[in-house]
């Protein structure tokens, strides 16, 4: 990202990991042969996976974010 920002005349000022339980919900759905489109037809992922499991995934995502190991990252860019 730093190289792309530099080419655009910007610099990376800050990064942050922004993962949530959906990184695990999506993986578990695919493991069970449920597509994301099909998953959206359920009113709540808790119906499939249980609220305790989803709560645990949310806590794990928060921990991974604190370790800078989440599956989504945000970038704050500034003009040089």
N, C-alpha and C positions, 0 to 999 in steps of 0.2 A: 504494500500500500504506500509506503514511503516513496518508492520510485514513481508510482503513478501520480502521487500528490506533487512531487518535485517537477515532473514534466508539465503539470497544470499550473505551476507557479504557486503551489501551496506547500504547507508543511503539516505533518501530523502533530497536533498539540497534545492529544490525549486519546487513549483507547480504553474501551470497557467491554467486558463480556456480558452478554444480555440473554443468556439461555433461560429456558423454563421447562416445565415438565413435558411439553410437546416434543422435545427431542427424544424422549423415551417412549411417549405414547405412539408417535409415528413408527419408531423402530419395532415396538411390540406389535403394533397393528400389522405391519408387513410380515413379521415373523409368523403371525397367525393367518397370513394370506388375506388380509383385509386392506384394500386400497384406501388412500386418503379420501378419495371421493366417497367411497362406501362408509368410511368412518364418520364423515360429516352428516350422514343420514341418521346417525344415532343422536339422540337429544343431548347426551352427555357421555364423554369417555368413561365416566365413573360406572356407567351401566355395564361396560365391558370389563374394566380392569379393577374396579373397586376404589373407593375413596381413599382408603389407607395406602394403597399402592401408589396412587397418584400423588398423595401428600408426600410420600417418601421420595418420589421422583422430583417433586418440586424442591424439597430440601436438598437433594443431591445436586440439582441444577444450580441452586444458590451456592453450594459449596464449590462446585466446579468454577462458577463465575469468580468467586473470591480467589481461586488458584490460577485465574487467567486461562482456564481450560474449557470454557463453555463452547458450544457449537455455533454461536452467533457472536460477532464482535461489532461494536460501533466505533466509528472514528470521528473525532472532532478535528476538523481541518481549519487552518488559518492561512490567510494570505501572507506570503513571505515579506 
